[in-house]
Amino acid sequence: MASANSTGPEDLPANSSDLKLVDVEKVLVPILDALILVLGVGGHGMVMVILCGRRRRGAGRIGPGTGTGTDTLLLALSAADLLLLSVLPFHTVAIALQRWPFGDFLCRLVGFLGSACSSASVFTLATLAVSRYLTVVHPRRAYGLLSPRRVSVVAALLWAPACCLAAPQLAFRFVGARRRAADGLGCFAFLSHRDQLIYGLCHFLMAFLLPLVTIVAAYIRIYVFLWGSRHAGRAPQVERYQSKVTKTSAMLVLAFTLCWLPSYSLTLALLADKSTGATGASPRYGPFSVFARLMATSSTVMNPILYVLMSQKFRQDLLRLLRREGQTAPEAVEMAAAC
């Protein structure tokens, strides 16, 4: 999975001090990646079926209380995670072989998709936080703004800046020989370390730090509002419901941050090392590099787990789905395709 500059462990050299770690990666990474792929695809497939079912049942009901805008953004988040999972096998094979065997085109495409999907995820999370802020703090304004059509358009438009931010991956990535490695090629981001440094910092600021600041500010404002409303004794049932929904959304953001922070930290550390070059002449960061990649890939399976653990409504929808009350398999496929 890609970090800020989409430099994975397969990009780094295997010097003598890292042989044991490389051997562990060759065995452990494919096992963990296969587990993440199965859980991620299964979990997000289930989420999309449930959310599409909600949209069908709630067709024609628009308003802050229906959760339609939130469900649309959660669908977009699941779509981004599924697309991110689609590039995981390429990195898995490259790590297992300790070289990039897929050629120049896939080097560019996989780097582009990894960067675009991770950016789209955090942009969607930021939009989700703003949506919750409007729903809780300004419900009348949210009633007019958060219609399914408008939220769907916004969710689609979020891919424009994500793709722009990932465009250098498509334009400048290349396959080249790795230094201190006699067994093949690596997929690298930029020829110049300066260019890689500039891009990595821009990606960190635009696709992680600034959205995270927006998210934190939105949730702080929500919690301040809910705290004041509870003490004022206004609409306790509505406040409890909004509080539960907001906590679920906040946990999604916290999980994303904890999962991606090690990867961005490693990327910044590599960029700060002047010996790091496009051809991988940088030292490995030991077990932390394996841990950072594992956390980044596991971010794609966190959202379905949080839905089940924190949302009673989602658990009810899941039980309804599993029971399949009189529903045939073709009907289930039709409901999934209704999105």
Sequence and secondary structure as in RCSB ss.txt:
>XXXX:A:sequence
MASANSTGPEDLPANSSDLKLVDVEKVLVPILDALILVLGVGGHGMVMVILCGRRRRGAGRIGPGTGTGTDTLLL
ALSAADLLLLSVLPFHTVAIALQRWPFGDFLCRLVGFLGSACSSASVFTLATLAVSRYLTVVHPRRAYGLLSPRR
VSVVAALLWAPACCLAAPQLAFRFVGARRRAADGLGCFAFLSHRDQLIYGLCHFLMAFLLPLVTIVAAYIRIYVF
LWGSRHAGRAPQVERYQSKVTKTSAMLVLAFTLCWLPSYSLTLALLADKSTGATGASPRYGPFSVFARLMATSST
VMNPILYVLMSQKFRQDLLRLLRREGQTAPEAVEMAAAC
>XXXX:A:secstr
   TT   GGGS   GGGHHHHHHHHHHHHHHHHHHHHHHHHHHHHHHHHHHHHHHHTTT  STTTTHHHHHHHH
HHHHHHHHHHHTHHHHHHHHHHTS  SHHHHHHHHHHHHHHHHHHHHHHHHHHHHHHHHHHH HHHHHHH  HHH
HHHHHHHTHHHHHHHHHHHHHH EEEE TT  S EEEES SSHHHHHHHHHHHHIIIIIHHHHHHHHHHHHHHHH
HHHHHHHT  HHHHHHHHHHHHHHHHHHHHHHHHHHHHHHHHHHHHH TT  TT  S   THHHHHHHHHHHHHH
HHHHHHHHHH HHHHHHHHHHHHTTT  HHHHHHHHHT 
